């Protein structure tokens, strides 16, 4: 087996190769003067089980194009099998048509991944599980929630509460809380306009306790900030935010800090300064479970 690491997942691909005890290929990726991408995998992949690891965070379009080219470059060789690990899948939130004339963006992205040669796909904490139906090849969705929970084990939290900022995130809160034997709860989210998100809380027993708000993605930070304000009003001692995908657009960090969030913890599905947890163990487990027969 050989792991091919894309430029958006350099560290993660190295960790996956180490866990699999296999070779790592670092392809040549560069841009021509006109902006077109050039990709070359220098290793001979003939007869190999190949795993291409490339996340697709901002700049999404460039990272997606690199993913397609890496898969194409690998598929041009006589490989034994070809799998794509896409830890953060761009366009995953554009999985439905709400207004006539819209593009079903995720459906097209899934088709491109398949057409480029992927025979199986592994993703991490997809936004909506139902959106995986856009793939026609086998796809495995693994979760980082237990890994995020374990991160907080050694932080000396006082009677911690893991909180999903809406009903959809309660499963992540539950899985993370289980690692500490902690309690979990959820809030209710109402989107009054496309820009404004208001999180209305139920009665929370969080006074003098530490709270961890956990979600799959933190993009603008608005939802986390609203949840943090509610926790502050309820008397929370310390507030942390955790997520699988730390997109952190614009002033997201400042927005959460102003609302009382002490620290933001993300995983390396998106590699930045807040990628404090590696998802390599769950990806390797997913690869082993979804292995081609």
URSULVEN-V307855 format. One line per field, one symbol per residue. phi: phi as a letter, one per 30 degrees, with the letter a starting at -180 (. if undefined). psi: psi as a letter, one per 20 degrees, with the letter a starting at -180 (. if undefined). burial: 1 if it has 9 or more other ideal C-beta (glycine too) atoms within 8 Angstrom, else 0. Layout:
# URSULVEN-V307855
phi = ???
psi = ???
burial = ???
This chain:
# URSULVEN-V307855
phi = .bcccdddbdddddddddddhbdcccddbbcdedjddbbbcdddceicdcbccadbdededdddddedddddddddcdddabbccbeccdiddccbccbejdddedededddddddkdcbbbbbhedbeddddddccebcccccedddddedeccidchdbcbddadddddddddddedciccbabcccbcdbecccccccddccbeiccbbdbbdbccdidddddddddddddjddbbbbbadcddhdhceddeddddjddaccbccdbdadcdcbcceeddddddddcedd
psi = qppooriilggghghghghilrqppnqpprprhjiqqpppohqojpjqopopoorlrpoghghghggghggghghirmqgqoqpongooqjhimjqohqpiqqmghgggggggghiiphqpprpmqgphhiiiiqirpppoqqighhgghhigjjkqomqppppirhhihgggghghhhjkrrrrqrpppohrhhpppopqappnjpjrqqopprgpofiigggggghgghghjkqgqpqpqrgnmgmqckgghghghijphqpprrkhooaijmippjgghggghghhjpp.
burial = 11111111110111111011000110101000000011101000100111111111100100111111111111101010111111111111011000000001111111111101111111111110001101101011111111111011000011011111110011111111111101011111100000001110100101001111111111001111111111110101011111111111000110110011100111111110011011111111111001000
